[in-house]
């Protein structure tokens, strides 16, 4: 049986899909404030890339933005690998 205390982090960085949207950007701020590294993956269909810049203005750390669709499995795999998620 696996309990929460048994879970090991695979990577330090969190891949946050939809992170340039309203809810995602607020989650990004809180994750960064809690000391986590964040990579934002967003297709920008309902958001703007400058939202990620504003996350950096608020937190002092601008997360990398990967523009693409979560359904693109090659992009997701590459992003996970390249950013240590």
C-alpha positions as CSV (number, residue, x, y, z in Angstrom):
1,X,0.0,0.0,0.0
2,X,1.3,3.4,-1.0
3,X,0.7,6.3,1.4
4,X,1.4,10.0,0.7
5,X,4.6,9.8,2.7
6,X,5.9,7.0,0.4
7,X,5.6,9.0,-2.7
8,X,8.9,10.1,-4.2
9,X,9.2,13.1,-6.5
10,X,10.5,12.0,-9.9
11,X,11.4,15.5,-10.9
12,X,11.5,18.8,-9.1
13,X,9.7,20.6,-11.9
14,X,6.0,20.6,-12.4
15,X,4.5,20.6,-15.9
16,X,1.4,22.9,-15.6
17,X,-0.9,22.5,-18.5
18,X,-3.1,25.5,-19.2
19,X,-0.8,27.6,-17.0
20,X,-1.3,30.8,-19.1
21,X,-5.0,30.8,-18.4
22,X,-6.7,32.5,-15.4
23,X,-6.8,29.5,-13.1
24,X,-3.5,28.1,-14.3
25,X,-1.6,31.3,-13.8
26,X,-2.8,31.6,-10.2
27,X,-1.7,28.0,-9.6
28,X,1.7,28.8,-11.1
29,X,2.1,31.7,-8.7
30,X,1.3,29.5,-5.7
31,X,3.5,26.7,-6.8
32,X,6.5,29.1,-7.4
33,X,5.8,30.8,-4.1
34,X,6.0,27.3,-2.4
35,X,9.4,26.7,-3.9
36,X,8.5,24.6,-6.9
37,X,9.8,25.0,-10.4
38,X,7.1,25.3,-13.0
39,X,7.0,24.8,-16.8
40,X,3.8,26.1,-18.5
41,X,2.4,24.2,-21.4
42,X,-0.5,26.1,-23.1
43,X,-1.9,26.3,-26.6
44,X,-2.9,29.9,-25.9
45,X,-6.4,29.4,-27.3
46,X,-7.9,31.3,-24.3
47,X,-4.9,33.1,-23.0
48,X,-1.9,35.3,-23.8
49,X,1.8,34.6,-23.4
50,X,2.3,37.8,-21.4
51,X,0.4,36.2,-18.6
52,X,3.4,34.0,-18.0
53,X,5.5,37.2,-17.9
54,X,3.2,38.6,-15.2
55,X,3.6,35.4,-13.2
56,X,7.3,36.3,-13.2
57,X,6.6,39.9,-12.2
58,X,4.7,38.6,-9.2
59,X,7.0,35.8,-8.1
60,X,10.4,37.0,-9.3
61,X,10.7,33.8,-11.4
62,X,9.2,33.6,-14.9
63,X,8.4,30.0,-15.8
64,X,9.3,28.7,-19.2
65,X,6.4,28.7,-21.6
66,X,6.0,25.9,-24.1
67,X,3.3,26.7,-26.7
68,X,1.5,23.6,-27.8
69,X,-1.3,21.2,-27.3
70,X,-1.5,18.6,-24.5
71,X,-2.7,16.1,-27.2
72,X,0.7,16.3,-28.9
73,X,2.4,13.4,-27.1
74,X,5.8,14.0,-28.7
75,X,5.8,17.6,-27.4
76,X,4.7,16.6,-24.0
77,X,7.4,13.9,-23.7
78,X,10.0,16.3,-25.0
79,X,8.9,18.9,-22.5
80,X,9.0,16.5,-19.6
81,X,12.5,15.3,-20.6
82,X,13.9,18.8,-21.4
83,X,12.7,20.4,-18.2
84,X,13.2,17.5,-15.8
85,X,9.6,17.1,-14.9
